[in-house]
Amino acid sequence: MREPAVMLAHSMRGWAQELHFFLMDHGGAIVRGYVMSPEDAIGEKYDVLLVDDVTSFLSTRLVGNLQRGGIRVIGVYDATDPAGRGKQRLLELGVDEALADTTPPSEFLDAIARIAGPITTDDKELLGLFDAIVAEPASAGPVDHDAGRRHKRGFVVAVAAATGGAGATEVAIQLASTLRLRNQAAVLVDADEQAPSIAQRLGLGLHPNIRTAVDAVHHGTGALTSTLGQIPVAGISVLSGLPNPRDWFELRSGEVAEVLAELAKVHPYVVANVGPRIEDLPETGGPARFSVTRATLSIADIVVLVGSTTPIGVTRIVDWLADGRSLVTGKPLHVVLNQHPSSSFVATEIEAELRRTVSPQSITLVPFDKRVLRASWDGEVVPRGPFTKAVAKLSNVVPLFGVEAK
């Protein structure tokens, strides 16, 4: 029989550190690590999650999926709250135990042992954890997804910019439109929490939007399909971003991940445009800045990184990958060099440098095309030309949905 393994959600309260030190000194349970996001909560094998009632990503859905996978949840509430709102919230979420943050570590350990029960194997398999959100990791080689999962949900393609103004939004719009030409449904999602612009770019209204979609999925306020705008000429559905980027704190990364997962259940392709900032800033009781971008990259099947063909642009690509390596490791990574120079020598030099430093699965050169600027002023998709031809080449890196892997 082994000691139960626990994960501690990041907390500004003192109970987590005190419990960690107690377990180090006295044993009784093993601290496997700290949780900063729902992806962290489901990415490890352990027995009990301890989490604050005010943790931004804590939800009924997360608790339920963890419990179905064999993980128990202990919620911790503020003992000084006279109204007992924290404890009540935890009970409504369905946690296995609700303890005050002033509970002695020995009593925390008693609760862990009580709900974890006897554990007789070191290789406990946690199956079915949050499968609506987390895809099996893609291989580092050619894209070859498991056929069983392929029938479960569509592909999530994250399109990110190495720096602002690189043109990731235009690439995302055109990529979704090109994938739709396969006669399979595609949805374009504006998950950029810093500078959402797809609605404005395509002349769509600011409502409904991603906040509406979160309410539909997480709180049952309506049908998710009713939150999607339509671009008939491109044949794609669009989920607009935040009406005001200053309201980024209203989005919780786990809830946005749930929206993407739900969309992927009914769309073979979900193309999510995310912002360039991916710093893992610490939480201070509320949602972490840029956590939506990080969560989207974490659950994506394929990552497309857009940069510019200048020395600084290449440096930005390398820097972005250095910061985001943990988010894209094991996933097919495809680099797009937007508005590349006509000089084939310069293009060759840039490609060689990127292949030497970041080893992407593919590099796509997208030339300057005046049609892109004209289309952005008109609020339309880009007409056929060098830009659309290059993105069509890029779309070939995304597997055909429903085709058995060889």
C-alpha positions as CSV (number, residue, x, y, z in Angstrom):
1,M,0.0,0.0,0.0
2,R,1.4,3.4,-0.9
3,E,0.8,6.9,0.3
4,P,-1.8,8.9,-1.7
5,A,-0.5,11.5,-4.1
6,V,-2.0,15.0,-4.0
7,M,-1.9,18.1,-6.1
8,L,-2.2,21.6,-4.5
9,A,-3.9,24.4,-6.4
10,H,-1.9,27.6,-6.3
11,S,-3.1,29.6,-3.3
12,M,-2.4,33.0,-1.8
13,R,-3.6,31.6,1.6
14,G,-1.2,29.9,4.0
15,W,-2.8,26.5,4.2
16,A,-1.1,25.1,1.0
17,Q,2.5,25.9,2.0
18,E,1.9,24.8,5.6
19,L,0.4,21.5,4.5
20,H,3.2,20.9,2.0
21,F,5.8,21.4,4.7
22,F,3.9,19.1,7.1
23,L,3.8,16.3,4.6
24,M,7.5,16.7,3.9
25,D,8.3,16.4,7.6
26,H,5.7,13.8,8.6
27,G,4.7,11.9,5.5
28,G,1.3,10.4,5.0
29,A,0.9,11.8,1.5
30,I,3.1,12.8,-1.4
31,V,2.7,16.2,-3.0
32,R,3.0,15.6,-6.8
33,G,3.0,19.3,-7.7
34,Y,1.0,22.6,-7.9
35,V,-1.9,23.3,-10.2
36,M,-2.2,26.6,-12.1
37,S,-4.8,25.6,-14.6
38,P,-7.4,22.9,-15.4
39,E,-4.9,21.4,-17.8
40,D,-2.5,21.0,-14.9
41,A,-5.3,19.3,-12.9
42,I,-5.8,16.6,-15.4
43,G,-2.3,16.2,-16.7
44,E,-0.9,14.1,-13.8
45,K,-1.7,10.9,-12.1
46,Y,-2.6,11.5,-8.5
47,D,-5.4,10.8,-6.0
48,V,-6.6,14.1,-4.4
49,L,-6.8,17.7,-5.6
50,L,-6.8,20.4,-2.9
51,V,-8.2,23.7,-4.2
52,D,-9.4,27.1,-2.9
53,D,-13.1,28.0,-3.3
54,V,-11.9,31.2,-5.1
55,T,-9.7,29.4,-7.7
56,S,-10.6,30.9,-11.0
57,F,-10.9,27.6,-13.0
58,L,-12.8,25.6,-10.4
59,S,-16.1,24.5,-11.8
60,T,-18.8,21.9,-11.5
61,R,-17.7,20.3,-14.7
62,L,-14.0,20.1,-13.7
63,V,-14.9,18.5,-10.3
64,G,-17.2,16.0,-12.0
65,N,-14.7,15.0,-14.6
66,L,-12.0,14.6,-12.0
67,Q,-14.2,12.4,-9.8
68,R,-15.3,10.3,-12.8
69,G,-11.6,9.7,-13.4
70,G,-11.0,8.5,-9.8
71,I,-9.6,11.8,-8.4
72,R,-11.2,13.2,-5.2
73,V,-11.4,16.9,-4.5
74,I,-11.0,18.8,-1.3
75,G,-12.2,22.4,-1.4
76,V,-10.8,25.0,1.0
77,Y,-12.8,28.0,2.1
78,D,-12.1,31.2,4.1
79,A,-12.9,30.5,7.7
80,T,-13.4,34.3,8.4
81,D,-16.3,34.6,6.0
82,P,-19.3,35.0,8.4
83,A,-21.8,34.2,5.6
84,G,-20.1,31.0,4.7
85,R,-20.4,31.7,1.0
86,G,-17.1,29.9,0.2
87,K,-18.2,26.7,1.8
88,Q,-21.6,26.8,0.2
89,R,-20.0,27.3,-3.2
90,L,-17.8,24.3,-2.7
91,L,-20.7,22.1,-1.7
92,E,-22.7,23.3,-4.7
93,L,-19.7,22.3,-6.9
94,G,-19.8,18.8,-5.5
95,V,-16.4,18.6,-3.8
96,D,-15.8,15.5,-1.7
97,E,-14.7,17.5,1.4
98,A,-14.9,21.2,2.3
99,L,-12.4,22.3,4.9
100,A,-11.6,25.7,6.4
101,D,-8.2,27.3,5.6
102,T,-7.5,27.3,9.3
103,T,-7.8,23.5,9.5
104,P,-4.6,21.9,11.0
105,P,-2.4,20.0,8.5
106,S,-3.0,16.8,10.5
107,E,-6.7,17.1,9.8
108,F,-6.1,17.8,6.1
109,L,-4.1,14.6,6.1
110,D,-6.9,12.7,7.8
111,A,-9.4,14.0,5.1
112,I,-7.0,13.0,2.3
113,A,-6.7,9.4,3.7
114,R,-10.4,9.2,4.3
115,I,-11.5,10.1,0.7
116,A,-8.6,8.6,-1.1
117,G,-9.2,5.2,0.5
118,P,-6.8,2.3,0.3
119,I,-4.4,2.5,-2.7
120,T,-2.7,-0.8,-3.6
121,T,-0.9,0.1,-6.9
122,D,1.6,2.6,-7.9
123,D,0.3,2.7,-11.5
124,K,-3.3,3.7,-11.0
125,E,-4.7,4.6,-14.4
126,L,-6.8,7.7,-14.5
127,L,-9.0,7.1,-17.6
128,G,-11.7,9.4,-19.0
129,L,-10.3,12.6,-17.4
130,F,-11.8,15.7,-19.0
131,D,-11.8,14.1,-22.4
132,A,-14.0,16.8,-23.8
133,I,-11.1,19.2,-23.4
134,V,-7.7,17.4,-23.6
135,A,-6.7,15.7,-26.8
136,E,-4.1,13.0,-27.0
137,P,-0.7,14.7,-27.7
138,A,0.3,14.8,-31.4
139,S,3.6,13.2,-32.4
140,A,6.7,15.3,-33.1
141,G,6.8,13.7,-36.6
142,P,4.3,13.9,-39.4
143,V,0.7,14.6,-38.2
144,D,-0.9,11.2,-37.6
145,H,-3.8,11.4,-35.2
146,D,-5.4,8.3,-33.5
147,A,-8.4,7.2,-35.6
148,G,-10.5,6.6,-32.5
149,R,-10.0,10.1,-31.2
150,R,-10.6,11.5,-34.7
151,H,-14.2,10.2,-34.6
152,K,-14.7,11.7,-31.2
153,R,-13.9,15.3,-32.1
154,G,-12.4,17.6,-34.7
155,F,-9.0,19.1,-34.9
156,V,-8.2,22.3,-33.0
157,V,-5.7,24.5,-34.8
158,A,-4.2,27.4,-32.8
159,V,-2.9,30.3,-34.9
160,A,-0.6,32.5,-32.9
161,A,1.6,35.5,-33.7
162,A,5.2,35.7,-32.5
163,T,4.6,39.5,-32.1
164,G,1.8,41.9,-32.6
165,G,1.1,42.9,-36.2
166,A,2.5,39.7,-37.7
167,G,-0.7,39.0,-39.5
168,A,-1.9,35.9,-37.6
169,T,-5.5,37.1,-37.8
170,E,-5.5,37.2,-41.6
171,V,-3.8,33.8,-41.7
172,A,-6.4,32.3,-39.3
173,I,-9.3,33.7,-41.3
174,Q,-8.0,32.3,-44.6
175,L,-7.0,29.0,-43.1
176,A,-10.5,28.4,-41.8
177,S,-11.9,29.4,-45.1
178,T,-9.5,27.0,-47.0
179,L,-10.3,24.1,-44.7
180,R,-14.0,24.7,-45.3
181,L,-13.3,24.0,-49.0
182,R,-12.8,20.3,-48.0
183,N,-16.6,20.3,-47.6
184,Q,-16.3,19.9,-43.9
185,A,-17.6,22.4,-41.3
186,A,-15.0,24.9,-40.0
187,V,-15.4,27.4,-37.2
188,L,-13.1,30.4,-36.6
189,V,-12.7,31.4,-32.9
190,D,-11.3,34.7,-31.8
191,A,-9.5,33.7,-28.5
192,D,-7.2,36.6,-28.5
193,E,-7.6,38.1,-25.1
194,Q,-5.2,41.0,-25.8
195,A,-6.4,42.5,-29.1
196,P,-9.5,40.6,-30.4
197,S,-10.3,41.8,-33.9
198,I,-12.0,39.1,-36.0
199,A,-15.5,40.6,-35.6
200,Q,-14.3,44.0,-36.7
201,R,-12.2,42.5,-39.5
202,L,-15.2,40.6,-41.0
203,G,-17.9,43.2,-40.3
204,L,-19.7,41.1,-37.6
205,G,-21.5,42.4,-34.6
206,L,-19.8,42.3,-31.2
207,H,-22.6,40.2,-29.7
208,P,-22.9,37.3,-29.3
209,N,-19.2,36.5,-28.6
210,I,-16.9,34.2,-26.7
211,R,-18.3,35.4,-23.4
212,T,-21.8,34.5,-24.5
213,A,-20.4,31.1,-25.6
214,V,-18.9,30.5,-22.2
215,D,-22.2,31.2,-20.6
216,A,-24.0,28.8,-23.0
217,V,-21.6,25.9,-22.3
218,H,-20.8,26.5,-18.7
219,H,-24.1,27.9,-17.3
220,G,-26.6,26.6,-19.8
221,T,-27.9,30.0,-20.9
222,G,-28.6,28.9,-24.5
223,A,-27.4,26.9,-27.4
224,L,-23.8,27.2,-28.4
225,T,-24.7,27.4,-32.1
226,S,-26.7,30.6,-31.5
227,T,-23.4,32.4,-30.5
228,L,-21.8,31.8,-33.9
229,G,-21.9,34.4,-36.7
230,Q,-21.8,33.3,-40.3
231,I,-19.6,34.4,-43.3
232,P,-21.6,32.9,-46.2
233,V,-19.1,33.8,-48.9
234,A,-16.4,31.8,-47.0
235,G,-18.7,29.1,-45.7
236,I,-17.4,29.4,-42.1
237,S,-18.9,30.0,-38.7
238,V,-17.3,32.6,-36.5
239,L,-17.2,33.0,-32.7
240,S,-16.3,36.6,-32.1
241,G,-13.9,37.7,-29.4
242,L,-14.4,40.0,-26.4
243,P,-16.2,43.2,-27.2
244,N,-13.7,45.1,-25.1
245,P,-10.2,43.6,-24.4
246,R,-10.1,45.3,-21.1
247,D,-12.7,42.7,-20.0
248,W,-10.2,39.9,-20.3
249,F,-10.5,39.0,-16.7
250,E,-14.1,37.8,-17.4
251,L,-12.7,34.8,-19.3
252,R,-11.4,31.8,-17.4
253,S,-9.0,29.6,-19.4
254,G,-10.8,26.4,-18.4
255,E,-14.2,27.7,-19.5
256,V,-12.8,28.8,-22.9
257,A,-11.2,25.4,-23.3
258,E,-14.6,23.8,-22.7
259,V,-16.1,26.0,-25.5
260,L,-13.4,24.9,-27.9
261,A,-13.9,21.3,-27.0
262,E,-17.7,21.6,-27.5
263,L,-17.2,23.2,-30.9
264,A,-14.8,20.5,-31.9
265,K,-17.5,17.9,-31.2
266,V,-19.6,19.2,-34.1
267,H,-17.0,20.8,-36.4
268,P,-14.2,18.9,-38.0
269,Y,-12.0,22.0,-37.8
270,V,-11.8,24.7,-35.1
271,V,-9.3,27.4,-35.9
272,A,-8.5,29.5,-32.9
273,N,-6.7,32.8,-33.3
274,V,-4.7,33.7,-30.1
275,G,-2.6,36.6,-29.0
276,P,1.2,36.8,-29.0
277,R,1.6,37.1,-25.2
278,I,2.1,33.8,-23.4
279,E,3.9,34.7,-20.2
280,D,2.9,32.5,-17.3
281,L,2.1,35.3,-14.9
282,P,1.3,34.3,-11.3
283,E,-2.3,34.4,-10.1
284,T,-3.3,36.8,-7.5
285,G,-6.7,35.4,-6.6
286,G,-8.2,36.1,-10.0
287,P,-7.6,34.8,-13.5
288,A,-4.0,35.0,-14.8
289,R,-3.3,37.3,-17.7
290,F,-2.8,35.5,-21.0
291,S,-4.1,32.2,-19.5
292,V,-6.7,31.9,-22.3
293,T,-3.9,31.9,-24.9
294,R,-1.9,29.4,-22.9
295,A,-4.9,27.1,-22.4
296,T,-5.8,27.2,-26.2
297,L,-2.2,26.3,-27.1
298,S,-2.2,23.5,-24.6
299,I,-5.3,21.8,-26.0
300,A,-4.5,22.5,-29.7
301,D,-3.7,19.5,-32.0
302,I,-1.7,21.7,-34.3
303,V,0.1,25.1,-33.7
304,V,0.7,27.6,-36.4
305,L,3.1,30.4,-35.5
306,V,3.1,33.5,-37.7
307,G,6.1,35.9,-37.8
308,S,7.7,38.4,-40.1
309,T,10.6,38.0,-42.5
310,T,13.0,40.4,-40.8
311,P,16.0,39.8,-38.5
312,I,13.9,41.0,-35.6
313,G,10.9,39.0,-36.7
314,V,13.0,35.8,-36.7
315,T,14.3,36.7,-33.3
316,R,10.7,37.1,-32.0
317,I,9.8,33.7,-33.3
318,V,12.7,32.1,-31.5
319,D,11.9,34.1,-28.3
320,W,8.2,33.1,-28.4
321,L,9.1,29.4,-28.7
322,A,11.6,29.7,-25.9
323,D,8.8,31.0,-23.7
324,G,6.1,28.6,-25.0
325,R,8.1,25.4,-25.4
326,S,6.2,23.6,-22.7
327,L,2.9,24.5,-24.5
328,V,3.9,23.2,-27.9
329,T,6.2,20.3,-27.1
330,G,4.9,17.1,-28.8
331,K,2.6,19.0,-31.1
332,P,3.1,19.6,-34.9
333,L,4.5,23.2,-35.1
334,H,4.3,25.0,-38.4
335,V,5.9,28.4,-38.9
336,V,4.4,31.0,-41.3
337,L,6.7,33.8,-42.6
338,N,4.2,36.5,-43.6
339,Q,4.9,39.1,-46.3
340,H,8.3,37.6,-47.1
341,P,10.7,39.4,-49.4
342,S,10.9,38.6,-53.1
343,S,14.6,37.8,-52.7
344,S,14.9,34.0,-52.7
345,F,18.3,34.3,-51.1
346,V,16.9,36.2,-48.1
347,A,14.0,33.7,-47.8
348,T,16.4,30.8,-47.9
349,E,18.7,32.3,-45.2
350,I,15.7,32.8,-42.9
351,E,14.4,29.3,-43.5
352,A,17.8,27.8,-42.7
353,E,18.1,29.8,-39.5
354,L,14.7,28.8,-38.3
355,R,15.3,25.1,-39.1
356,R,18.5,25.3,-37.2
357,T,17.2,26.9,-34.1
358,V,13.5,25.8,-33.7
359,S,13.1,22.8,-36.1
360,P,9.4,23.4,-37.1
361,Q,7.6,20.7,-39.0
362,S,7.1,23.1,-41.9
363,I,7.8,26.6,-42.9
364,T,5.4,28.4,-45.2
365,L,6.4,31.6,-47.0
366,V,3.4,34.0,-47.5
367,P,4.2,36.8,-50.0
368,F,3.0,40.3,-49.8
369,D,-0.4,40.7,-51.5
370,K,-2.1,44.0,-51.8
371,R,-5.4,42.1,-51.9
372,V,-5.1,41.5,-48.2
373,L,-5.1,45.2,-47.3
374,R,-8.0,45.9,-49.7
375,A,-10.0,43.1,-48.2
376,S,-9.4,44.3,-44.6
377,W,-10.7,47.8,-45.5
378,D,-13.8,46.2,-47.2
379,G,-14.4,43.7,-44.3
380,E,-14.3,40.8,-46.7
381,V,-12.3,37.6,-47.1
382,V,-9.2,37.9,-49.3
383,P,-9.9,37.1,-53.0
384,R,-7.8,34.6,-54.8
385,G,-4.2,35.5,-55.2
386,P,-0.7,34.9,-53.9
387,F,-1.8,35.1,-50.3
388,T,-4.7,32.6,-50.6
389,K,-2.5,30.3,-52.6
390,A,0.2,30.2,-49.9
391,V,-2.3,29.6,-47.1
392,A,-3.9,26.8,-49.2
393,K,-0.5,25.2,-49.1
394,L,-0.4,25.6,-45.3
395,S,-3.8,24.0,-45.0
396,N,-2.3,20.7,-46.2
397,V,-0.5,20.3,-42.9
398,V,-4.0,19.8,-41.3
399,P,-5.1,16.1,-41.7
400,L,-8.4,15.3,-43.4
401,F,-11.0,14.7,-40.7
402,G,-12.3,11.2,-40.6
403,V,-9.6,9.6,-42.7
404,E,-8.0,6.7,-41.1
405,A,-4.4,7.1,-40.2
406,K,-2.0,4.9,-42.2
